[in-house]
């Protein structure tokens, strides 16, 4: 999303390189140029929900990040471990280069990259973004929409609430970008850095809160139960199965993953689900130093359904990455008995899907 808002580019358009430029030169009336694409996407303020949240506390500085050295696939080795050239820090979300010089003249952290976006898109656009979503590393203290959209706000007091985080891993996922600073403006280069994820959302965004953040007292002071299950992507091969096959774990195709569907049905039926984490998300997440709000969150005055309503405000299912548990977050709590109607043991379920892709 950051690259899309900066210049209207994605890893796919970057890989086309001169081929894309040739088509733009020959048929400008057919293909939308990156600059026009960027202006179009910026006109939809909801696109701000895809920008990285958490600031440098989560995504690192220009020289270091908690996911440095991580492979782009589970069980794999980082490039330097294979004898290849060491890649730059993932904390440098944007690497600026000059024409004729392939190296990084500037390595921009997420904070600096957002300032670059402010320069590219204009102050009015950023004012709209900041009114819609909080991108800092500290939760707002006031009780408003921006507060409840922050990943650093503690979970509410809801003793019987359970959270289940189900997401895919094992697919190379965009994490950092290189830009050329040309006379015509910013232009994405061919150097796009990848890490493990679901093909759209990086692992750090998928699993930080689920696998670690919500186990910390400052983010889960009332001990809400959180269960995380990861699904490693396995291609369907030549199978004609829909959604990539029965073991696909892509950002969208996971909705056809048979094991995930069965797990979701187990949650709906009230069965126990065992935690399963196969990635290195915990070792990465432990290195994140949280910055919490100055004031404690307001305590819900009503019962569990109100707590769920609090959690359903544009929350941690927003992803490029808003941090949270994209793919499926199931919230389970007993139904509230109504007068004259016998209570049932069947739980109430809310499944939250990602609001947007990381591009």
C-alpha positions in Angstrom: 0.0 0.0 0.0 2.8 2.4 0.8 4.3 1.9 -2.6 0.9 2.2 -4.3 0.2 5.5 -2.5 3.7 6.9 -3.2 3.8 6.2 -6.9 1.0 3.9 -8.0 3.4 0.9 -8.2 3.4 -2.7 -7.0 6.0 -5.4 -7.1 4.3 -6.7 -10.3 4.7 -3.4 -12.2 8.2 -3.0 -10.9 9.2 -6.4 -12.4 7.9 -5.4 -15.8 10.4 -2.5 -15.9 11.1 -1.3 -19.4 8.5 -3.6 -20.8 5.8 -1.6 -19.0 7.4 1.7 -20.1 7.3 0.5 -23.7 3.6 -0.2 -23.5 2.9 3.1 -21.8 4.8 4.9 -24.6 2.9 3.0 -27.3 -0.6 2.9 -25.8 -0.9 5.6 -23.2 -4.7 5.7 -23.8 -5.1 2.0 -22.9 -2.9 1.6 -19.8 -3.2 3.8 -16.7 0.1 5.3 -15.8 1.4 4.8 -12.2 1.0 8.5 -11.4 -2.7 8.4 -12.4 -3.2 5.2 -10.5 -1.7 6.8 -7.4 -4.0 9.8 -7.7 -7.0 7.5 -8.1 -6.1 5.4 -5.0 -5.4 8.5 -2.9 -8.9 9.8 -3.7 -10.3 6.8 -1.8 -9.6 7.7 1.8 -10.3 4.1 2.9 -6.9 3.3 1.3 -5.3 4.8 4.4 -6.4 1.7 6.3 -3.7 -0.2 4.3 -0.8 2.1 5.4 1.6 0.7 8.0 0.6 1.2 11.6 2.7 1.0 14.7 5.5 3.3 13.6 9.2 2.5 14.2 8.3 0.6 17.4 7.0 -2.2 15.1 8.6 -1.7 11.7 12.1 -0.6 12.8 14.4 2.3 12.1 16.3 2.9 8.8 19.1 0.6 10.0 17.4 -2.2 11.9 14.2 -4.1 12.3 13.0 -7.2 14.2 12.6 -9.1 11.0 16.1 -8.5 9.6 17.7 -11.8 8.6 14.3 -13.5 8.2 13.8 -15.7 5.2 11.1 -15.0 2.6 9.8 -18.6 3.3 9.4 -20.7 6.4 12.4 -22.9 7.1 14.5 -21.1 4.6 17.7 -19.2 5.2 18.4 -15.5 4.9 20.3 -14.5 1.7 23.5 -13.8 3.7 23.4 -17.3 5.2 23.5 -18.7 1.7 26.7 -16.8 0.8 24.7 -14.1 -1.1 25.1 -10.4 -0.6 23.5 -9.2 2.6 20.3 -7.2 1.9 19.6 -3.9 3.6 17.6 -3.7 6.8 13.9 -4.2 6.5 13.6 -1.2 8.7 14.5 0.9 5.6 11.1 0.5 4.2 12.0 2.9 1.3 15.5 3.1 -0.2 16.1 6.2 -2.3 18.6 6.0 -5.1 19.8 8.5 -7.7 19.8 7.9 -11.4 23.0 6.1 -12.4 23.7 5.0 -8.8 22.1 1.7 -7.8 23.0 2.0 -4.1 20.9 3.6 -1.4 21.6 7.3 -0.9 18.9 7.5 1.7 17.3 4.7 3.9 13.9 5.8 5.1 12.2 4.2 8.1 8.4 4.1 8.2 8.2 7.5 9.8 10.4 9.1 7.1 8.6 7.2 4.4 5.3 8.7 5.6 6.9 12.1 5.4 7.9 11.4 1.9 4.3 10.4 1.2 3.2 13.7 2.7 5.5 15.5 0.2 4.3 13.4 -2.8 0.6 13.4 -2.1 0.2 16.8 -0.4 -0.7 18.1 3.0 -4.5 17.9 2.3 -4.3 14.1 1.6 -2.3 13.4 4.8 -4.8 15.5 6.8 -7.5 13.2 5.6 -5.4 10.1 6.3 -4.6 11.3 9.9 -8.3 12.0 10.5 -9.2 8.4 9.4 -6.4 6.3 11.0 -3.7 6.7 13.6 -0.3 5.7 12.1 1.8 6.4 15.2 3.4 4.0 17.6 1.4 5.3 20.6 -2.3 4.8 21.1 -4.4 8.0 21.4 -5.5 8.7 25.0 -8.9 10.0 24.1 -11.9 7.6 23.7 -12.6 8.0 20.0 -12.5 6.1 16.7 -8.7 6.7 16.3 -8.0 5.1 19.7 -9.9 1.9 19.0 -8.2 1.5 15.6 -4.8 1.6 17.2 -2.9 -1.7 17.6 -1.5 -0.5 20.9 -4.9 -0.2 22.7 -5.4 -2.9 25.4 -8.2 -5.4 24.9 -11.4 -4.6 26.8 -12.6 -6.3 30.0 -14.6 -9.2 28.6 -14.0 -12.3 30.8 -15.7 -14.8 28.5 -14.4 -13.4 25.2 -12.1 -15.7 23.1 -10.1 -14.6 20.1 -8.9 -17.1 17.4 -6.3 -15.9 14.9 -6.1 -18.0 11.7 -3.7 -16.9 9.0 -1.4 -18.2 6.3 2.4 -18.2 6.0 5.0 -19.5 3.5 4.6 -17.1 0.7 7.1 -14.3 -0.3 5.5 -11.0 0.7 6.5 -7.4 -0.1 8.2 -5.6 2.8 10.5 -2.8 1.5 11.1 -0.9 -1.8 13.7 0.9 -3.7 12.9 4.1 -5.5 14.8 6.1 -8.1 14.7 9.8 -7.6 14.5 11.0 -11.2 13.9 14.4 -12.9 10.4 13.1 -13.6 9.8 12.2 -10.0 9.9 9.0 -7.9 10.0 5.8 -9.9 10.1 2.4 -8.3 13.1 0.3 -9.1 13.4 -3.5 -9.5 14.6 -4.0 -6.0 11.6 -5.1 -3.9 12.5 -6.9 -0.7 10.4 -9.9 0.4 9.7 -11.6 3.7 7.5 -14.5 4.9 3.8 -13.8 4.9 0.6 -14.7 3.2 1.6 -13.2 -0.2 -0.1 -9.8 0.7 0.6 -9.2 4.4 4.0 -9.7 6.1 4.3 -12.1 8.9 5.1 -9.4 11.4 1.7 -7.8 10.7 -0.2 -11.0 10.6 1.0 -12.4 13.9 2.5 -9.8 16.2 -0.6 -9.2 18.3 -1.9 -12.7 18.1 1.3 -14.6 18.9 2.9 -12.1 21.3 1.3 -8.7 21.8 -1.9 -9.9 23.3 0.0 -12.1 25.7 1.5 -9.0 27.4 -0.3 -7.5 30.4 -0.1 -4.0 29.0 -2.2 -5.1 25.9 -4.3 -7.8 27.5 -4.7 -6.7 31.2 -7.8 -8.8 31.7 -6.5 -12.0 30.3 -8.7 -12.5 27.2 -8.0 -15.9 25.7 -6.1 -15.7 22.4 -5.4 -18.8 20.2 -3.2 -18.6 17.1 -3.1 -21.1 14.3 -0.8 -20.8 11.3 -1.4 -22.6 8.0 1.7 -23.1 5.8 0.9 -22.6 2.1 1.0 -25.7 -0.1 0.3 -25.2 -3.8 -2.5 -27.2 -5.4 -0.2 -28.0 -8.3 -2.1 -29.0 -11.4 -5.3 -29.5 -9.5 -8.4 -27.7 -10.8 -9.5 -27.0 -7.2 -10.9 -23.6 -6.7 -9.0 -21.1 -4.5 -5.5 -22.6 -5.2 -6.2 -26.0 -3.7 -7.3 -27.5 -0.4 -4.0 -26.4 1.4 -3.6 -22.9 0.0 -2.8 -20.2 2.5 -2.7 -17.2 0.2 -4.3 -14.0 1.6 -7.5 -14.8 -0.3 -7.2 -18.5 -1.2 -7.0 -19.4 2.5 -10.8 -19.2 2.5 -10.7 -22.4 0.5 -8.2 -24.1 2.9 -10.1 -27.2 4.1 -8.2 -27.4 7.4 -8.9 -23.7 8.2 -12.6 -24.2 7.4 -12.8 -27.2 9.7 -11.1 -25.2 12.4 -13.6 -22.3 12.0 -16.4 -24.8 12.3 -14.9 -26.1 15.5 -14.8 -22.6 16.9 -18.4 -22.1 15.9 -19.5 -25.3 17.6 -17.7 -24.5 20.8 -14.9 -27.0 20.5 -11.3 -26.5 21.7 -8.7 -25.4 19.2 -5.1 -26.0 19.8 -2.5 -23.3 19.1 -0.1 -24.0 16.3 2.8 -21.6 15.3 5.4 -22.9 12.9 7.0 -19.6 11.9 9.5 -17.5 13.8 6.9 -14.8 14.6 7.4 -15.2 18.4 11.2 -14.6 18.3 10.6 -11.5 16.2 7.7 -10.2 18.2 9.6 -10.4 21.5 12.0 -7.7 20.3 9.2 -5.2 19.8 9.1 -2.6 22.6 5.5 -1.5 23.1 4.5 2.1 23.5 1.1 2.2 25.2 -1.4 4.9 25.8 -1.0 7.6 28.5 -4.4 6.8 30.0 -6.1 3.4 30.6 -8.9 2.4 28.2 -12.4 3.0 29.3 -14.0 -0.1 30.9 -17.2 -1.4 29.3 -20.2 -1.0 31.7 -22.4 -3.6 30.1 -21.9 -7.3 29.5 -19.9 -9.3 26.9 -21.9 -8.3 23.7 -20.9 -4.6 24.4 -17.3 -5.7 24.7 -17.5 -7.4 21.4 -19.0 -4.3 19.9 -16.1 -2.3 21.2 -13.7 -4.7 19.5 -15.6 -4.5 16.2 -14.8 -0.9 15.7 -12.4 -0.7 12.6 -9.9 -2.7 14.6 -7.0 -5.0 14.2 -8.2 -6.6 11.1 -6.9 -3.9 8.9 -3.7 -4.8 7.4 0.2 -3.0 4.3 0.0 -3.4 6.6 -2.0 -2.5 9.5 -0.9 -4.7 12.2 -3.2 -7.3 13.3 -4.4 -10.7 12.5 -5.5 -10.5 8.9 -7.3 -13.4 7.3 -9.7 -14.7 10.0 -10.2 -13.5 13.5 -13.1 -15.2 15.2 -14.6 -13.8 18.4 -16.5 -16.3 20.5 -18.8 -15.4 23.5 -22.0 -16.8 24.9 -25.2 -15.4 23.5 -27.1 -13.0 25.8 -30.3 -14.6 27.1 -33.5 -12.8 26.2 -36.6 -12.6 28.4 -38.9 -15.6 27.9 -36.4 -17.3 25.6 -34.3 -20.2 27.0 -30.5 -19.6 26.6 -28.6 -21.7 24.1 -25.1 -23.0 24.4 -24.4 -22.2 20.7 -21.8 -19.4 20.6 -22.1 -16.2 18.7 -19.4 -15.8 16.0 -17.9 -12.8 14.2 -15.4 -13.5 11.5 -13.3 -10.5 10.4 -11.7 -10.6 7.0 -8.9 -8.3 5.8 -10.2 -5.0 4.6 -7.5 -4.6 1.9 -4.4 -6.1 0.3 -0.9 -5.0 1.1 0.3 -3.5 -2.0 
